[in-house]
Amino acid sequence: MPAAIEFPDISSILFEIDIGPVHFALHWYALAYIFGFVAGWFLVLRALRVPRLWPAQTPPLSRTEFEDLLTWLILGVILGGRLGYVLFYKPAYFLAHPVEIPMVWQGGMSFHGGFLGVVVAALLWGRRHGKPLLTLGDILAYATPPGLLFGRIANFVNAELWGRPTDMPWGVIFPGEAAQSCATVTAACARHPSQLYEAGLEGLLLGTLLIALVWGARAFRRPGLVMGLFFAGYGLSRFVVEFYRVADAQFTSPTNPEGNVLWILSMGQLLSLPMILVGLFFVLRARRA
């Protein structure tokens, strides 16, 4: 058997406690959301304190305004993420079981849906308060990579969204019957840790790039540039990693084991292509301004 890494014995629940009749459990995934919002909040507040980073050397938001916007964004990412999962990935199932749509604690969130939810929330808030929309987009893009980093690490801890079988030495032997159902493997099946690939590309690498550009090249002074780089960077990262991820079960069949939706493209890749194009548009627009 080729070299591989045994999945560490990590529970998906950080801790749990009973308080009277109420059972409370803190999952790593919930903690990832909390850490992501806190990290994004810290990055933006720090930048808002430095006038030289912004157009006309004037920060576009006060701390109070940003925290008000953050409330809208939290609602947008939760509602959009859930509805995106329902519409993009399991419409037939939820049409038959509509009562389960709001049950987010059972799992099932779509990044692309959450992204759209955040965009709608930011547009509504920005128009209501008369704020520059491109600059708002830059702020949100700058704050997002930490959430992606922590979220993908939580996916790994939960042993979900793993990749395709591999004989590379960093392949991980994930637990569970589904993870071990590899048609071409008779022994333990090692898979690409695609969650960590995404954490590294979408979270760590993209986040580091945006921080360097904001503080080193003052990218906020070109409205739309940070947002465009985020769109293009996330879309490209997700597009590449999709080649190593296992397709969602609802798209696979005996005649389509790869789960392709259009030609050789998965649903994740189809949803990422518009992000790449939109991102390139905003980058070119910002550079010409």
JOGICOR-V537801 format. One record per helix or strand of 3 or more residues. SS is the DSSP state (helix for helix, strand for strand). FROM is the first residue (numbers start at 0). TO is the last residue. If there is no record, write none. Layout:
BEGIN
SS|FROM|TO / SS|FROM|TO
END
This chain:
BEGIN
strand|12|18 / strand|21|26 / helix|27|47 / helix|50|52 / helix|54|56 / helix|62|87 / helix|90|95 / helix|97|99 / helix|103|105 / helix|110|128 / helix|132|156 / helix|193|215 / helix|218|220 / helix|224|240 / helix|248|250 / helix|266|287
END
